[in-house]
């Protein structure tokens, strides 16, 4: 059933009405067909076939005629949602099912309506809800496309510094060249290492990641190089080290600057000979692996101080790649926040949230000393702690607000400006009242504000406190 073009400003959407009730056909033709491209499905098989063959934006299901078995109602709704994840799904029933709206939404439906329905009201509801869903899907598509254009093998960012990183990773990945990833903690060095591996000829071979700062040196030696049974107290069985396990693949040594000089010497020998000898072993084992290292230390300074072997430094610093801190790519902050907030909302089974412009402005100018790791942790916390669908400034940690260059400007100076004298009076009164509440007295409040008690009394008289 196709209707003529609808009047008004709405873009016509495709609607599938699933019912075998012939009495409803007149209302569908008179009320819905002029506003939508309408097609009918008289049973569940026809409905599923329609969804598989055509792209529709809205589905309305008359449950009593399409799924007459009440026990199957909500599992059937779930199957329809599985067949068409993005549609606006409305279900209608003449039976007042228990907790029908909650159970419908849990099954994947968007709304439950109790029949009989007024088809003119249904038309207006579907027009508004359908347009809202269309805008939502367009926004999601835009965000997904922006994320796709600004991501690279798990790394996210479209800024110029990150584009330089991506280009370096692309160039070095196909070779067997040793790579050193440099950057502050939380900048994504292991993600960069994994990006190199995913683009290399060793992508389907072992990727062994070792944090060199995770264990004391006595244990790290066994961890890296392995040991034979009985080689030391507690060595009850032979065990390969991480270097040996990386044979034919990639070895990633994070925080390599934390290795002591003795371990540095042994690692240098492994790199020179491409062979490793377990603790207590009698002969070396040939190993084929690619080495990627990472550090946030100033290795050059460590070399000059004798804390890092110069010959090892030149062995590992063949192709250095610097990962920029978040403060040097602030244009990526909104992209990262949106990505992580959506990810953790979805993972936690809660409604997807977004940041208000005010909150985003504060976040974009925050210092982010923990870089992307700190940002990701904050997004995960907000996904769980914020009840509504909008994250505002008041939801942000005080530390983030205080470290933001925009916080004072934005919070105290709205776009239309302020009366400075009135604003200063408001701030002064706010501090006085807060200090008195916190201390329980004017004298205690004066101590908190670091002013003499005489001045405290004068200011309280001045403001009528």
N, C-alpha and C positions, 0 to 999 in steps of 0.2 A: 504494500500500500504506500504510494508516494503522494505527497501533498504538494501544492504549489508553494512558491517562495513565501516565506513568512514575512510579515511586516515588522517594523521596528529595527533596532540596531543589533539584535543578536545574530551571530553567525549560526546557521542551521547545523544542528548536530544530528548524528544518526542514532536512532532509538529502536531497540528491539523490545516489543511488548509480548511477553510469553503468557498466553491464556487460551483456553478452549471455550471460554464463556462467550457465546455468540451475542448475548445481550450487551456486552461491553464494546462490540465493534462500532456501534453508532457513535458512542462517546469518543472512542479513539479517533474515528474519522473526523468528527466535528471539532474536537478540542485539541488533539495532539498532532494530527497530520498537517495542519497549516503551519505549525511551529517547528516540526522536526521532519527528517527523512525517516518515516516509520516503516518497519517491517514486522510481520507477525510470526510467532512460533507457537504451534498448537500443542506441542508436547516437549518433553525434556530432550529427546533425541534431536528434534528440529532446532531447538535452542542451541545446543552444543555445536551442531553442524553450522548454524548461522555464525556463531562466534569464531569458528575455525576458518570460515571462508570469507568473512567480511570484517572490516574494522568498524566497530561501533563505539560510541562514547557512553551511551546510557543503556542499561537493561532494567526493565520492570518485570517482575515475576509475580503472577497470580498463583500463590503457593497452593491454594485449594484445588486448582484444576491441573496444575503442572506437576506438583508433588503431593498427591492426596494422602500419602502415608505420613502421618504426623511424626512418626519416629525417625523418618529420613529427612525431615525438612531442613534442619540446620547443616547436616552433612552435605546435603544437596547444594545449599548456598555456598558452602566451602568449595565444592567441586566447580561451581560456576566461577567463583573468584579465582581459582587456580587456572581455569581456562582463559580468563581475561583479567589479568592483574590490575589494569589501570582504569577499567570502566567504573562509572557511577552505578552502583548496584542497589536497586530499591526493591523491597519485597512487600507484597500486600497479602493480607489474610483476613478472612471473615471470622476466624476463630481467635478469641483473645488468649493466645498462648502465654504461658507463664514466663515472666522476664523476657518477653519476646524481643524488645529493643536491644537489651544487653547481649542476649544470645545471638541475635542477628549480627551485631557488630563483631562479636567474638569470632563468628564464623566467616567474617570478611565482608558482610553486607554494610552498606552505608546508612540505610534507614529502614525502619519497619513502620508500615502504615496499616491501620485497622480499617477494613472495608465495612460499609460502602464508602468510597471516596468521591469527593467532588472533583470531576475531571478538569474543570476550569482552574480550580486551586492547584490540582496536581500539575497542570501545564505550567503555571507560574513558578511552582516549586522546582520543577525539573529544569526550566529555563535558567533560573538563578543558580541552582546547584550544579548544573551541567557547565555553565559558563565559569563558575568558580573552579571546578575540576579541570577545565581546559587551561585556565591560567596557571593553575598549580602544576600541571604537566609540562606546560611551556617553560615555566620557571625552572623546574627540575631538569628539563632537557638542556636549558641554557647553562645551568650550573654544571651538569655532567660534561657538556662540551667544553666549558671553560676549564674544568678539572682535567679533562683528557688532553687539552692543548698545553696545559701547564704541569704535566706530570711526566716522569721518565722512570720506568722500571721501579715504581714504588716511591721515588723521590717526588715531592710536590713543590712547585714554585715556577712562576713564569717570569721572574725578574731577570734582569741582565746578568747579575752575578751567577744565578743558577743556570742560565743558558750557557754560560762559559763552562760551568762544571759538566753539564750534559755533553757538550762538544768534546771535552777532554775524555770523558768516559767512553764515548763512542769511538774515539780514535785509538785508545789504548786497549780496549776490550778484546779485539780479535787476536792480538799478539800474545806472546808469553812473557811480556815485560813485567818486571817487578814494579809494583806501584806503592807509593806511600801517600796515605790520605791524612791530611793535616786539618785541624780545626778544633774549636772549643768543644767541651763536653756537651752532648745533646744536639750537635749539628747534623747528625745522620751519617756518620762515617761507615757504620756497618751496612746501612742501606746502600750506600755508594759501592761498597765492596760486593754486595750481592748483585747490584746492577751490572758491575763488570763481569761477574761470573755468568749472569743470564745471557749476556751478549757474546760470550766467548765460546771457543770450541770445547771447553770443559763444562759446559752448562749442565750436562747430565751426569757429571762425575761428582765425587764427594766434595762438599764444602765444609771445612773444619774451622770453626771459630774458637779462638782461645783469648781470654782476657788475661794478659800477663800480670796484671795487678791483683788478680783474684786470690792467689795462693802465695804463701811464703816461698822463698827460693828453694828450700830443701824439697818441698813437694812439687814445685813447678818443674824442676829438672825431670822428675819421673813422669809428670804430666806431659811434658813436651817430647821426651825422648824414649819413654818406656823403660821397663826393667825386666830382668830375668828372675825366675824363681830363686829365692834364697839370697838375692843380692844385698838385701838389708833387712833389718828386723821388720816383720810385717809383710814382707814380699812372699806371700804364700803361693803365688802363681805367676807365671810370666804374663806380661801385659804390654801390648804395643802402645807407644806414645802417640800424641796427636799428629806429630809430623809424619809418622808412619801411616796413620789412618788417612792422611791426605794424599796418599800415593795415587797418581793419575788425575788428581783433582786440584783443589785450591786450598791453601792454608792462609787463614786470616789471623794475624797477630795484632790484637788491639792493645793499646797502652804499652807499646813496645819499649818506651823509655823507662818503664819501671823494672826492666830486667837488670839484675846485678851484673857486674863485669865478668864473673865466672861463667854465667849462663850466656852472656853475649859472645864469649870466646867459643863456646860449644856450638852456638847457633851459626857463627861465622864459618866454622869448620863444616857444618852440614851444608851450608850454601855453597861453599867452595867445592866440596867433594860430591854433592848431591847424593849423600849417603848418611845414614844415621846408625849409631851404635847404642843399643839399649844399655842401661846401667847394669853392670855385671855381665854384659855380653862379650863374646870373644871376637866377633867379626861384624863389620858394618853391613847394613842392608841398603841396596841401591833404591833410591826414591825419586820418582818423577812428580814434581808438584810445582804449582805457580804460587809465588808468595805475594800477598798483599798485607801491608802493615798500616797501622793507624796510630796517631799520637796527638795529644794536645800539649806536649812539652816542647820547649825550645831546644831541639836536639843539637843545634849548632853551638849554643851556649854550654850545653852539657859536654860536648866534645872538647871545647876550650878549657873546661874545668876538669877534664879527665874522668868525667862520670859516664861517658859513653864512648865506645871504641870508634875511632875515626874510620878504620877500615870497614867496620860493620856499617857505619853510617853511609859510606859510599856504595856499599853493596845493596842497601835497601832503598836508598833515595835515588832511584833511577828515573822514575816518572812521578814527581810529586803533584798532587792535586789538592788545592786548598778549598775547603768547604766554608762558605761565609757564615758568620754568626747571623742570627735573626735580625739584629739591629741594623745590619748592612743590606738587608733585603726586606724592608718593612712593607713593600707593596705585596709581598706574599702572605702577610699575616692573616688578612681576611679570608683568603683562599684556604689556608691551613685550618683556621678556626672553623670555617663552614664544613670542611671535610671531616674533621675529627668529631665535631658536635653531631653531625648526621650519623657518622659511623657508630658512635657510642649510644646515641638514642635508639638506633635500629638494633644494636646488639643487646640493649637492655629491655627491648620491647616496650618503649615509651614513645609518645608522639614526638615527631621530629621538631626540634626547637630552632629558633634563629636569634641572632643578636640584634638588639635595637641599634640604630645609628649612633646614639650617644655612647653605648657600651663599646661598640666597635671602634669609635674614635679614640677612646681611652686605651683600648687594647692595642691598637695600631701604633701607639707612641709609648708603649711600656718598654722598660729596659730589657726584659726577658733574659736575665743572666743564665737561666737554664736552657735557653734556646728552644728548639722544637720539642724536646722532651718535656720541658716545663709547660709549654703551650698545650701539648697533647694531654698531660695530666690534668690541666685546668678544664679542658673541654670535657674530659671524662667525668670530672667531679660535677660540673654544671649540668651535664645530661641527667645525672641522678638526683641532684639536689633542687633544681628549679622546678616548681610545680606547673607553672603555665607554659605557654609555647613561645614566650619571649624572654630573652635574657637581658636584663637591664643593668644599669650601673650599680644599683644596690646589691645585686647578686655577686658582684666581683669581689675578690679578696681585697682587703684594705691595702696590703702590700703592693698589689698590682696598680691600684688607683694612685697611691702615693708615688709610685715610680714612673707614672705616666706623665709625659710632658704636656699632654692635652688636658689632664684632669682638672687642674685649676682653671685654665682658660674656659673649658667647656662647661664645667659645673657652675662656675660663678658668672660667666658672661654668655648668656644665650644670644641667639642670632639678632634679636631686636634690641640688644644692649640692656644696660641697667642704670639705675640712679646710684652713683657711687656712694654718696652720703648715706642714703637709705640702706644700701647693702652693707656698709661698714657698721652701721648701728645694729642691723640684724645679726651680723656675725659676732659683734661684741656681746650682745645680749645672749646669744646662743652659747658662747663660751662661759659666760658668767653662770647661767642656769645649769649648764652641764657640770661645771666644776662644783657648784654647791650641792647638786644632787649626788655626785660621786663622793664628795668628802663628808656630806651631812651637816656642814656648817660653813659660814662665810670665811672663818679663819682657815679652815682646811682647804676651802676653795681657793683662797688667796695663795696658799702654799703650792697648790697644783698649778696655778697660773703664774707662779713666780713673781708675784707683785706684793707690795706691802699691804697690810690689813687696812691701813687708812685709805689707800687708793681703792681697795675692794669695796669698802663701805661707801665711798664717794660714788663709784660707778653704779652700785646697787641703788643708791638714792636717785641718781641721774635717770636710771631706766625704770624706776618704780618696782624694783625687785625686793 
